[in-house]
Amino acid sequence: MATVQEELRDLLEPAINALGCQLWGIDYSSGGKKALLRIYIDREDTGVGITDCERVSRQISSLLDVEDPIRSEYTLEVSSPGLDRPLYQLEQYKKYVGENVSLKLRFPYEGRRNFRGRLSGVEGSDVVLVADEHEYLFPVDSIEKAKIVPTF
């Protein structure tokens, strides 16, 4: 069974691509009075500007109104993934090998869910993280949230 994020990706990605952007990721949270749908977009060539976010927001807002995949009230946000960009797909992890990342696992491993370290590679469907002088292999499906930790 597909998740809400997977259904939304299938619906929105063609429209976002048609506007010259890439769908980087989707966060959907339905806690509280109103749900939040956050769409991250990117552009390989120039990065994302406010104009891109506005165009994509207008286009996908109309699409969401017609298709109505989310039955409750929600707030739509469209933004760049930023320097501390979240990672969603294995291809994104591959692109940032060598960078520092923070991971939150769906379930504890060795008594903890949060890890921070250097992304040292991808092996099959596992993410390789070096943290606290140990090398960990985490199946990408076991990762609840991941993001780049920018260094300045």
Disulfide bonds with the S-S distance in Angstrom:
none
